[in-house]
Amino acid sequence: MDEYCKRFKISKEMVYAKIKAKKLDYIIEDSQTFIIVTNIKEDKNENTQLQNAPLIRPKTTVATVLALFQKENNYLKSRIAQLESKIDKLIDDKEQMLRDERDKIEQIYSSKDEQLKNILTLVNKKMHFDREKNILHETQNIENLEHFGEAEVVHTATFVELKEYLRSLNIKSFQRKIIKKRFLDAYDNDVRVIHKDGKLYLDLSKYDYSDLLAL
């Protein structure tokens, strides 16, 4: 077959087509196909002579036809296997790409969760610190008040209750409310404002309250 294709410069597909069309005679020996041509000398007109030479047409047997079909069947099976292999590879590549994309998304969300945890941790620390600060503030105020009796606090000139002190200033009621609100707003962050038993006190001997008492 190969020698025939090379000599006459045609493809194997063309040879098989001619065999099917019964334009070429052939035999099969040891699973190899041989094209039957006349034994002629090679010269410049070899191709023409071979084409015009009489052909011996052996009888086509069922085994010969089956062998051809078997060969074509094997070829088709090989092509199908190659195509299936390519399809499997494409599917694997697609699945791998989806897995990579999923891992990337999970990594992004994990990073965001870690950032959120850090922020919540900082907020909790800040709240805990402020709470301890307020407790310390109130403890110090109570300790300061323990050195004075409640009656003495009210009447002592340098350590007085805010309500009594505002009454002594002879100012209008709405002005007292403004000043009292100012003290309440400053209580959490201002150590000058002393709180005990729901009342606010001023230590006039130690602190200057002119900014909170300003009208």
Secondary structure as UniProt FT lines:
FT   HELIX           2..8
FT   HELIX           12..20
FT   TURN            21..22
FT   STRAND          26..29
FT   TURN            30..31
FT   STRAND          32..35
FT   TURN            44..45
FT   HELIX           46..52
FT   HELIX           62..145
FT   TURN            146..147
FT   HELIX           150..155
FT   STRAND          159..161
FT   HELIX           162..168
FT   TURN            169..170
FT   HELIX           173..186
FT   TURN            187..189
FT   TURN            191..192
FT   STRAND          194..196
FT   TURN            197..198
FT   STRAND          199..203
FT   TURN            204..206
FT   HELIX           210..213
//
